[in-house]
């Protein structure tokens, strides 16, 4: 129950969040409930733990800013769920348990099935229904932005729902490697091995990250064997078929082929239309058939670019306070196209950031985690995402071969930090001006 002095409704706050951060807004925000508002702390309840984690990772700063703007007071927004035993994490990288890491957008219900992904989708559904029995391992592969991560999350959602007592772990291959390296440094290798060899289902995204990492390949080989021999489910994804992954040990490649290998291709025109409509529905947007067709014709590369186009249109509609129609969509994507003619590259952004922070380009591309290097690196990722049309994978590739989830985490972290750190916010503004000029 909100305190009697509260004059701002949750509806007003959510509507303000739409203006502040249209990219992160979701239709299910309407399901949020105001639990208490007392002593400068607003507690908001969510139906699922995955929604809590999504809001913490993507929307905390926007909700805080919206609440403070509407109330005129310093307000801190907290998200929680009534699910027993759930403890929200400050970041999706602290715990590999699937219940804390899943994106509520990425369910099977929200996945658009077409000729490009029919086999991959059907195999994922089969694995979710019969883990460890149908296809083990299941290996999905395809170019960036085609839905591999979506299907991996969908499997975890279904498994948790149908097998609530089972232990499901999902992480990127980079996280697996980094955790293994840390366990060696800390002398906790046995604990690391226990963490990943005693799960019912292990889901690893971007397994190509194992390339040229001999020690990590050795550890993953034994983890794979332990799970497989115990009839535990293994699900993997990569950017190419197992046999095409260079610098991977043959014994690993062989094991990746033991189960089912399913390819995902770029979506057809008809599938792209359906994807645009589904993404619009998730955000609570109403778009006409001709707008969906226009976006599908303009954007052909991958699903993430379709989402980016939809975000651009939505943001312009909010700014202009008008309905989304074909004229508005044409204007929004024309603006995006005009901006693209400047041909600003990721390298341009990284060079400007490196000069501003007085660090070497090689340091930004290194594995160094010192604050003096990690902050400029994360700022580079954030600004490259903001000022170029490059994919998360392309940005990560320019900064030491990091995967898309690492880039996404960096972008979310900088976005949140600059809201609460005036000095960082001024640095970002200055860098944006330098990049624009």
C-alpha positions in Angstrom: 0.0 0.0 0.0 1.4 3.4 -0.9 1.6 6.1 1.9 -1.1 8.6 2.2 1.1 11.4 1.0 1.7 9.8 -2.3 0.1 11.8 -5.1 1.9 10.1 -8.0 0.6 6.9 -9.5 2.6 4.0 -10.8 0.9 4.6 -14.1 2.3 8.1 -14.3 5.8 6.8 -13.5 5.6 4.1 -16.2 4.4 6.6 -18.7 7.3 8.9 -17.8 9.7 6.0 -18.2 8.4 5.5 -21.8 9.6 9.0 -22.6 12.9 8.7 -20.9 13.8 5.2 -22.2 11.6 4.0 -25.1 14.1 1.3 -26.0 13.7 -0.6 -22.7 10.0 -0.1 -22.2 7.8 -3.3 -22.4 4.1 -3.9 -22.4 4.4 -6.1 -19.3 5.3 -2.9 -17.3 1.5 -2.6 -17.0 1.5 -5.7 -14.8 3.8 -4.0 -12.2 2.2 -3.2 -8.8 3.1 -0.5 -6.4 3.7 -2.3 -3.0 4.9 0.6 -0.8 6.1 4.2 -1.1 7.5 5.4 2.2 10.6 7.1 3.4 11.8 8.0 -0.1 11.8 4.3 -1.2 9.3 3.1 -3.7 8.9 -0.7 -3.9 7.4 -2.1 -7.1 6.3 -5.7 -7.4 6.8 -7.9 -10.5 5.0 -11.2 -11.4 8.3 -13.0 -12.2 11.8 -12.9 -11.0 13.1 -12.5 -14.6 11.1 -9.3 -14.8 12.8 -8.0 -11.6 16.2 -8.8 -13.1 15.3 -7.1 -16.4 14.3 -3.9 -14.6 17.4 -3.9 -12.4 19.7 -4.4 -15.4 17.9 -2.1 -17.9 15.5 0.3 -16.3 16.5 1.2 -12.7 17.9 4.6 -13.6 14.9 5.5 -15.7 12.4 4.6 -12.9 14.4 6.5 -10.4 14.6 9.6 -12.6 10.9 9.3 -13.5 9.9 9.0 -9.8 12.1 11.9 -8.8 10.9 14.1 -11.6 7.2 13.5 -10.8 7.4 13.7 -7.0 10.0 16.5 -6.8 11.8 14.5 -4.1 14.8 12.2 -3.9 13.3 8.7 -4.5 14.8 5.3 -4.9 12.9 2.6 -6.7 13.3 -1.0 -5.7 11.9 -4.0 -7.6 10.9 -7.3 -6.0 8.9 -10.4 -6.5 6.9 -12.6 -4.2 8.6 -15.8 -5.6 10.0 -17.6 -2.6 13.7 -17.6 -2.2 14.4 -15.1 -5.0 17.3 -12.7 -4.3 17.7 -10.1 -7.1 21.3 -9.5 -8.4 22.8 -6.1 -9.1 24.0 -7.6 -12.4 23.1 -10.5 -14.5 26.8 -11.7 -14.4 27.0 -12.7 -10.7 24.9 -15.8 -10.7 24.5 -18.3 -13.6 21.2 -19.7 -12.2 18.7 -19.3 -15.0 15.9 -17.9 -12.8 18.0 -14.8 -12.2 19.3 -14.3 -15.8 16.4 -14.8 -18.2 15.0 -12.0 -20.3 11.2 -12.1 -20.1 11.0 -11.1 -23.8 12.8 -14.3 -24.9 10.2 -17.0 -24.5 9.0 -19.6 -27.0 5.6 -17.7 -27.2 7.5 -14.6 -28.4 9.6 -16.4 -30.9 8.4 -16.1 -34.6 8.8 -19.4 -36.4 9.5 -19.4 -40.2 11.3 -21.4 -42.8 14.6 -20.0 -41.6 14.4 -21.4 -38.1 11.7 -24.1 -38.0 14.1 -27.0 -37.3 16.0 -25.1 -34.6 12.8 -24.0 -32.9 11.3 -27.5 -33.0 14.4 -29.1 -31.6 14.5 -26.5 -28.7 10.9 -27.3 -27.8 11.7 -31.0 -27.9 14.7 -30.6 -25.6 12.8 -28.4 -23.2 10.1 -31.1 -22.9 12.5 -34.0 -22.6 15.8 -32.8 -21.3 18.7 -35.2 -21.6 16.7 -37.6 -23.7 15.8 -36.1 -27.1 18.8 -34.3 -28.6 21.9 -34.2 -26.4 23.8 -32.1 -27.0 21.8 -29.6 -29.0 23.9 -27.2 -31.0 22.4 -24.1 -32.7 24.5 -22.0 -35.1 24.0 -19.0 -37.4 25.1 -15.5 -37.9 24.6 -12.7 -35.3 21.1 -11.4 -34.5 19.1 -14.4 -35.8 17.5 -15.6 -32.6 20.0 -18.1 -31.1 20.0 -16.5 -27.7 16.2 -16.1 -27.8 15.9 -19.9 -28.2 18.4 -20.6 -25.5 16.4 -18.5 -23.0 13.1 -20.1 -24.3 14.5 -23.5 -23.4 15.4 -22.4 -19.9 12.0 -20.8 -19.3 10.2 -24.0 -20.3 12.5 -26.2 -18.2 12.0 -24.0 -15.1 8.3 -24.0 -15.6 7.9 -27.8 -16.2 10.7 -28.9 -14.0 10.8 -26.4 -11.1 13.1 -28.6 -9.0 15.8 -28.9 -11.7 18.9 -26.8 -11.7 19.3 -24.9 -15.0 22.4 -22.8 -15.6 22.8 -20.4 -18.6 25.9 -18.3 -19.4 28.0 -17.1 -22.2 31.2 -19.0 -23.1 33.2 -15.9 -22.3 31.8 -16.0 -18.7 32.7 -19.7 -18.5 36.2 -19.0 -19.5 36.6 -15.9 -17.2 35.2 -17.9 -14.3 37.6 -20.7 -15.0 40.6 -18.3 -15.1 39.4 -16.7 -11.9 39.1 -20.1 -10.2 42.7 -20.9 -11.1 43.8 -17.5 -9.7 41.8 -17.9 -6.5 42.6 -21.6 -6.0 38.9 -22.6 -6.3 39.0 -24.9 -9.3 37.2 -27.7 -7.5 34.4 -25.3 -6.6 34.2 -24.1 -10.2 34.0 -27.7 -11.4 31.3 -28.6 -9.0 29.2 -25.6 -10.0 29.0 -26.6 -13.6 29.2 -30.4 -13.4 26.3 -30.7 -11.0 23.5 -29.1 -13.0 20.6 -30.7 -14.7 20.9 -28.5 -17.8 23.9 -26.4 -19.0 23.2 -23.8 -21.6 26.2 -21.9 -23.1 26.0 -19.2 -25.7 28.7 -18.2 -28.2 30.8 -21.3 -27.7 33.2 -20.1 -30.4 34.8 -18.1 -27.7 36.7 -21.3 -26.8 38.9 -20.8 -29.8 42.6 -20.7 -29.1 42.0 -21.2 -25.3 43.6 -24.5 -24.7 43.2 -24.6 -20.9 39.5 -23.7 -21.1 38.9 -26.2 -23.9 40.4 -28.9 -21.6 38.2 -27.9 -18.7 35.1 -27.7 -20.9 35.8 -31.1 -22.4 35.7 -32.7 -18.9 32.6 -30.7 -17.9 30.9 -31.9 -21.1 31.8 -35.5 -20.5 30.6 -35.4 -16.8 27.2 -34.0 -17.8 26.8 -36.2 -20.8 27.6 -39.4 -18.9 25.1 -38.4 -16.2 22.5 -37.9 -19.0 22.2 -34.2 -18.2 21.1 -31.8 -21.0 23.7 -29.7 -22.8 22.7 -26.9 -25.2 25.2 -24.8 -27.1 25.2 -22.0 -29.7 27.9 -20.7 -32.0 28.4 -18.5 -35.0 29.3 -21.4 -37.3 28.8 -25.2 -37.5 31.1 -27.3 -35.2 33.1 -28.6 -38.1 33.9 -25.0 -39.3 35.2 -23.8 -36.0 39.0 -23.5 -36.4 41.3 -23.7 -33.4 38.9 -26.0 -31.6 40.2 -29.4 -30.5 38.9 -32.2 -32.7 37.6 -34.2 -29.6 35.4 -31.2 -28.7 34.1 -30.7 -32.3 33.3 -34.4 -32.4 31.2 -34.2 -29.2 29.4 -31.1 -30.4 28.1 -33.3 -33.3 26.9 -36.2 -31.1 23.4 -34.8 -30.8 21.5 -32.5 -33.2 23.1 -29.6 -35.0 20.5 -27.1 -36.3 21.2 -24.0 -38.4 19.3 -20.7 -38.3 19.2 -18.6 -41.5 18.3 -14.9 -42.0 14.5 -14.4 -41.9 12.5 -14.1 -45.1 10.5 -11.1 -45.9 7.3 -12.6 -44.6 9.0 -13.7 -41.4 10.5 -10.2 -40.9 7.0 -8.7 -41.0 5.8 -11.1 -38.4 8.9 -10.4 -36.2 8.3 -6.6 -36.4 4.6 -7.2 -35.4 5.7 -9.4 -32.5 8.3 -6.9 -31.3 5.8 -4.1 -31.5 3.3 -6.1 -29.5 5.9 -6.7 -26.7 6.3 -3.0 -26.4 2.6 -2.3 -26.4 2.7 -0.6 -29.8 0.0 -0.6 -32.4 1.4 -0.6 -35.9 -0.3 -1.1 -39.2 0.4 -3.7 -41.8 2.0 -1.2 -44.2 4.4 0.1 -41.5 5.5 -3.5 -40.6 6.0 -4.2 -44.3 8.0 -1.0 -44.8 10.3 -1.9 -41.9 10.7 -5.4 -43.3 11.7 -4.1 -46.7 14.2 -1.6 -45.3 15.9 -3.9 -42.8 17.1 -7.3 -44.0 20.2 -8.1 -42.0 19.0 -9.5 -38.7 16.4 -9.3 -35.9 18.4 -6.8 -33.8 18.4 -4.3 -36.6 14.6 -4.8 -37.0 14.3 -4.0 -33.2 16.6 -0.9 -33.7 14.3 0.4 -36.5 11.2 -0.1 -34.4 12.9 1.7 -31.4 13.8 4.7 -33.7 10.2 4.9 -34.9 8.8 4.6 -31.4 11.1 7.3 -30.1 10.1 9.7 -32.8 6.4 9.0 -32.2 6.9 9.8 -28.5 8.8 13.0 -29.3 6.3 14.2 -31.9 3.4 13.0 -29.7 1.7 11.4 -32.7 0.5 8.0 -33.9 2.8 5.6 -35.7 2.0 5.6 -39.4 3.8 5.1 -42.7 4.8 8.8 -43.0 6.3 8.8 -39.5 8.1 5.4 -40.1 9.6 6.8 -43.3 10.7 10.0 -41.6 12.3 8.0 -38.7 14.3 5.6 -40.9 15.2 8.3 -43.3 16.8 10.2 -40.4 18.6 7.0 -39.4 19.8 6.6 -43.0 21.0 10.2 -43.2 23.0 9.8 -40.0 24.5 6.7 -41.5 25.9 8.7 -44.4 28.5 10.1 -42.1 30.1 6.6 -42.1 31.2 6.9 -38.6 33.1 3.7 -37.7 33.7 1.8 -34.5 37.4 2.6 -34.9 36.6 6.3 -35.0 34.7 6.1 -31.7 37.4 4.0 -30.0 40.2 6.3 -31.2 38.4 9.4 -29.8 37.7 7.7 -26.4 41.3 6.5 -26.2 42.7 10.0 -26.8 40.2 11.5 -24.3 41.2 9.1 -21.5 44.8 9.1 -22.5 45.0 5.3 -22.9 46.4 3.1 -25.7 44.2 1.4 -28.2 46.0 -1.9 -27.4 45.0 -1.5 -23.8 41.3 -1.1 -24.7 41.6 -4.3 -26.7 43.5 -6.2 -24.0 42.1 -8.4 -21.2 43.1 -5.8 -18.5 40.3 -5.3 -15.9 41.9 -2.3 -14.1 39.5 0.6 -13.7 41.7 2.9 -15.7 41.2 0.6 -18.7 37.8 -1.0 -18.1 35.9 2.3 -17.8 37.2 3.7 -21.2 36.5 0.3 -22.8 32.9 0.3 -21.5 32.4 3.9 -22.6 33.7 2.9 -26.0 31.1 0.2 -26.2 28.3 2.5 -25.1 29.2 5.3 -27.5 29.8 2.9 -30.4 26.4 1.4 -29.9 24.9 4.9 -29.7 26.7 6.6 -32.6 27.1 3.7 -35.1 24.8 1.2 -36.7 27.2 -1.6 -35.8 26.0 -4.8 -34.1 27.0 -5.7 -30.5 29.2 -8.5 -32.0 31.0 -6.1 -34.3 31.6 -3.7 -31.4 32.9 -6.5 -29.2 35.1 -7.7 -32.0 36.9 -4.3 -32.2 37.5 -4.5 -28.4 39.4 -7.7 -27.9 36.9 -10.2 -29.4 34.3 -9.8 -26.6 30.9 -11.3 -27.2 27.6 -9.5 -27.6 26.4 -10.1 -24.0 29.6 -8.4 -22.6 28.9 -5.4 -24.8 25.3 -5.3 -23.8 26.3 -5.4 -20.1 28.7 -2.6 -20.6 26.2 -0.4 -22.4 23.6 -1.0 -19.6 26.2 -0.3 -16.9 27.3 3.0 -18.4 23.7 4.0 -19.1 22.9 3.4 -15.4 26.1 4.9 -14.0 25.9 8.2 -15.9 22.4 8.8 -14.4 23.9 8.8 -10.9 27.4 10.1 -11.6 27.4 13.7 -12.8 31.1 13.7 -13.8 30.7 10.6 -15.9 27.6 12.1 -17.5 29.6 15.2 -18.5 32.3 13.0 -19.9 29.8 11.1 -22.0 28.3 14.4 -23.3 31.7 15.8 -24.2 32.7 12.6 -26.0 29.4 12.6 -27.9 30.0 16.1 -29.0 33.5 15.2 -30.2 32.2 12.2 -32.1 29.3 14.2 -33.7 31.8 16.8 -34.9 
